[in-house]
Every structure is written in structure tokens, then in C-alpha cells.
Amino acid sequence: MKLYPAIDIQGGKAVRLRRGDFESTTVFADDPVALALQWRYGGAEVLHVVDLDGAQQGSLVNIDLVEAIAARLDIPVEYGGGVRDGESLERVAAGPIHWVVLGTGAVTDSDLLEGAVETLGERLVVGVDCTEGYVTTHGWQERSKMTAIHFAKLLAERGVTRLLYTDVMRDGMLEGPDVRGLEELAAATPLEIIMSGGVGTLDHLRRLRRVTADNVVGVIVGRALYEGKFSLADAKAALE
């Protein structure tokens, strides 16, 4: 299981939200590119970057900054936020970003999802962002009537190979990940799963490490790293 340090970009700065609330942000760095290099020098093997403005507005607001991060690093960058039409999809597919996360568009636009599967192949990651087990969209601001498990099964049928599972209510709260929900999702689908939301201690990471499902391949950590709850090296060791 790999550790994905997270960089969330809002207004050109690296920030963290609490429970997906765009009005509840903390700025951790004015220069996201320098921050990305810091994580790489510290031993990061992959990096997760989100364009929060893009997720909220439905367009590639900070794509130049994200591509600058990907171009400077010699590790894969996973990116999400604002990919909701064919033009945006083509832009990110052609650049230095490795994995592209499709969130709202995967729920609301079946043609876009089909195009993403065809264009990106294994580079496609679908974001399954949930509140109380139901998928949310539009930057976590709207809740659908579809459960995470049902959505994951549909994604597998459409040719998706990897998803990013986030419990929105735990995100940025440091109170622990939704291990039970993760295990249920992993048992219900063959898709590779990256976990996000709630990690606040090394014990939380050790609990995730003990999940026996082979298709759980990574965990995203943000606020806990920025607030010094543990180091990147200790986090990686907890997962090994």
C-alpha cells in the first residue's frame, strides 16, 4: 500500500479543507510547486494533487500549476478537479500528469466516462466521494441517490480499473478513516482502491495496513502530514 501525500490547490496556494467545506480552509504553503518538491525530497513515491477551484467551478482553473508540479517531479502525479468535458479530458491526457481523477463527470456524463476509459485506460481513476454511503458530486456539494458500492460495480462494467474512495465527512478531521466502508467496498468490487479521508495518526495507517483486501493499493494523507502529526518517513514505515 503506497502513501500519497496530498496537495490541494485553492487560489494558487496549497490548502486543506475540513469535510469538503470550501469556506473552512487552512493555507499551508504559498508555493505548491516548492511543496511538491519538498515531499519528493522527503521520500514520496507518488503525489496526489487536487484543483479545489476546478472542482467547485467545473473547469481546469489551476491546470498550469498542476502541470508545472508534474513536470518538475520524477514520480507519478495523480490529479483531480474540474475535468467535466471532452476538451478538459484531452488537455490533461496530453500533459505530464499520470493519473487523472474523474469525479462529478463520471456520475453525470456517461459519454465523458466512456471517453475517459478509452483515452486514459489505466491512467483513469474515478473519484467515489461519499457521505453516509452515498456518492456526492460537484466538489462534494451535492449528494446523489447512488451508493458507493452500486457505483463501483457500474464502473467495473464500464472498464474502469481504479477508484479513489473518500468519506467526505471524515476528510480533514483526523479522526480515523472509514475502514469498515473500505472493506465493504473492496469486497464488492475488483477495482483497485485508493483510500482518502480521516487519517490522523500512525495507528490509523496501521489499521489500513491490516486490511486484507489485495485491491486496496494506496492511502492519501494531507492535514496530518502538514500539522506534523507524524513524518512522511514514519507514515511510509507504518504501511510497510
C-alpha positions in Angstrom: 0.0 0.0 0.0 1.5 3.3 -1.1 1.3 6.6 0.7 0.0 9.6 -1.4 0.9 13.0 0.2 -1.9 15.4 -0.9 -1.6 18.9 -2.2 -5.0 20.7 -2.5 -4.8 24.0 -4.5 -7.1 26.9 -4.0 -6.3 30.4 -5.2 -2.8 29.2 -6.3 -1.9 28.1 -2.8 -1.8 24.8 -1.0 -4.6 24.5 1.5 -6.7 21.9 3.4 -10.4 21.8 3.8 -12.5 20.2 6.6 -15.3 17.9 5.4 -15.2 19.4 1.9 -16.2 22.9 3.2 -14.8 25.5 0.8 -15.3 28.1 3.5 -13.2 26.2 6.0 -9.7 26.3 4.6 -6.2 26.4 6.1 -3.3 27.7 4.0 -0.2 25.5 4.4 2.0 26.8 1.6 2.1 29.8 -0.9 4.1 27.8 -3.5 2.6 24.4 -4.3 5.5 23.5 -6.7 8.0 24.0 -3.9 5.8 22.0 -1.6 5.7 19.1 -4.1 9.4 19.1 -4.4 9.7 19.0 -0.6 7.5 15.9 -0.5 9.6 14.3 -3.2 12.9 15.0 -1.4 11.3 13.6 1.7 10.8 10.2 0.0 7.3 10.4 -1.6 6.9 7.9 -4.3 3.6 9.3 -5.7 1.7 12.6 -5.2 -2.0 13.4 -5.1 -2.9 16.9 -6.3 -6.4 18.4 -6.3 -7.6 21.6 -8.0 -10.2 22.7 -5.5 -11.2 25.8 -7.6 -11.6 23.5 -10.6 -13.8 21.0 -8.6 -16.0 23.9 -7.4 -16.3 25.7 -10.8 -16.2 22.7 -13.1 -13.2 23.8 -15.2 -9.4 23.5 -15.2 -8.7 26.6 -13.1 -5.2 25.7 -11.8 -4.1 23.2 -14.5 -1.0 25.2 -15.4 0.2 25.0 -11.8 -0.6 21.3 -11.6 1.2 20.5 -14.8 4.2 22.5 -13.5 4.3 20.2 -10.5 4.1 17.1 -12.6 6.8 18.4 -14.9 9.2 19.0 -12.1 8.8 15.6 -10.4 10.3 12.3 -11.4 7.4 10.4 -9.7 3.8 9.9 -10.8 1.3 12.6 -10.1 -2.4 11.9 -9.6 -4.7 14.9 -10.3 -8.4 15.7 -9.9 -10.7 18.7 -10.1 -12.7 20.2 -12.9 -12.4 17.5 -15.7 -16.0 17.6 -16.9 -15.9 17.8 -20.7 -14.0 16.3 -23.6 -11.8 19.3 -24.1 -10.6 19.2 -20.5 -10.1 15.5 -20.7 -7.9 15.8 -23.8 -5.9 18.6 -22.1 -5.0 16.6 -19.0 -4.4 13.4 -21.0 -1.8 15.0 -23.2 0.2 16.6 -20.4 2.7 15.3 -17.8 0.1 14.2 -15.3 0.0 10.4 -14.9 -3.3 9.5 -13.2 -6.4 11.6 -13.9 -9.3 11.5 -11.4 -12.8 11.9 -12.9 -15.3 12.7 -10.2 -18.6 14.5 -11.0 -18.3 13.9 -14.7 -18.2 10.1 -14.1 -21.5 10.3 -12.3 -23.3 12.8 -14.5 -21.9 12.2 -18.0 -21.7 8.6 -19.3 -20.2 9.7 -22.6 -17.4 11.5 -20.8 -16.8 8.4 -18.7 -16.6 6.3 -21.8 -14.2 8.7 -23.5 -12.1 8.8 -20.4 -11.8 5.0 -20.3 -10.9 5.0 -24.0 -8.4 7.9 -23.8 -6.7 7.2 -20.5 -7.0 3.5 -20.0 -5.3 2.5 -16.7 -4.4 6.2 -16.1 -8.1 6.8 -15.3 -9.1 7.0 -11.6 -12.8 7.6 -10.7 -13.4 9.5 -7.6 -16.1 7.9 -5.4 -16.7 10.6 -2.9 -19.3 9.7 -0.3 -21.5 11.0 2.5 -23.2 8.3 4.6 -22.5 5.8 1.9 -24.0 7.9 -1.0 -22.0 9.4 -3.8 -21.5 13.2 -3.8 -20.8 15.4 -6.8 -19.8 19.0 -7.7 -17.0 19.4 -5.3 -18.7 17.4 -2.6 -21.5 19.9 -2.5 -24.4 17.8 -3.9 -25.5 14.3 -2.8 -26.8 11.7 -5.3 -29.1 8.8 -4.7 -26.5 6.2 -5.6 -24.5 4.2 -3.1 -20.7 3.8 -3.4 -20.9 0.0 -3.9 -23.5 0.3 -6.7 -21.5 3.0 -8.4 -18.3 0.9 -8.1 -20.0 -2.1 -9.7 -21.2 0.1 -12.6 -17.6 1.5 -13.0 -16.2 -2.0 -13.3 -18.7 -2.8 -16.0 -17.7 0.3 -17.9 -14.0 -0.7 -18.0 -12.7 1.4 -15.1 -9.8 -0.3 -13.2 -9.1 2.1 -10.3 -11.2 4.3 -7.9 -10.5 6.8 -5.2 -12.8 6.4 -2.2 -13.3 9.4 0.1 -15.6 9.7 3.1 -16.3 13.4 2.9 -17.4 13.7 6.5 -14.0 12.4 7.7 -11.9 14.4 5.3 -9.5 16.8 7.1 -10.9 15.8 10.5 -8.0 13.5 11.6 -10.5 11.2 13.5 -9.8 8.0 11.6 -10.6 6.5 8.2 -13.7 4.6 7.3 -12.1 1.2 7.5 -15.4 -0.7 7.5 -16.7 1.1 4.5 -13.4 0.5 2.7 -13.6 -3.2 3.5 -17.1 -3.5 2.2 -16.3 -1.6 -1.0 -13.1 -3.8 -1.6 -15.2 -7.0 -1.1 -17.8 -5.8 -3.5 -15.6 -4.8 -6.5 -12.4 -6.0 -8.2 -11.3 -2.4 -8.8 -8.1 -1.1 -7.3 -8.9 1.3 -4.4 -7.1 4.3 -3.0 -8.4 5.4 0.4 -8.8 9.0 1.4 -10.1 10.9 4.4 -9.6 10.8 8.2 -6.1 9.7 8.7 -4.7 11.5 11.8 -2.3 9.1 13.5 0.2 6.3 12.7 -2.3 3.8 14.3 -4.8 4.8 11.6 -2.3 3.9 9.0 -1.6 0.6 10.7 -5.3 -0.2 10.7 -5.4 0.4 7.0 -2.3 -1.8 6.5 -4.2 -4.7 8.2 -7.0 -4.6 5.7 -6.5 -7.9 3.9 -8.1 -7.0 0.5 -5.4 -7.1 -2.2 -7.2 -4.4 -4.2 -6.6 -1.7 -1.6 -3.4 -0.2 -3.1 -2.9 3.3 -1.5 -3.9 5.9 1.0 -4.0 9.7 0.7 -2.8 11.8 3.7 -2.9 15.5 3.9 -3.6 17.5 7.0 -1.9 15.0 9.4 1.4 15.5 7.5 1.1 19.3 7.3 0.3 19.6 11.0 3.3 17.3 12.0 1.2 14.5 13.5 3.8 12.2 12.0 6.6 12.4 9.4 6.4 11.1 5.9 9.1 8.5 6.7 7.2 7.2 9.7 4.0 7.1 7.7 5.6 5.0 5.0 7.1 2.7 7.6 3.6 2.2 9.2 2.3 1.0 5.9 5.1 -1.4 5.2 
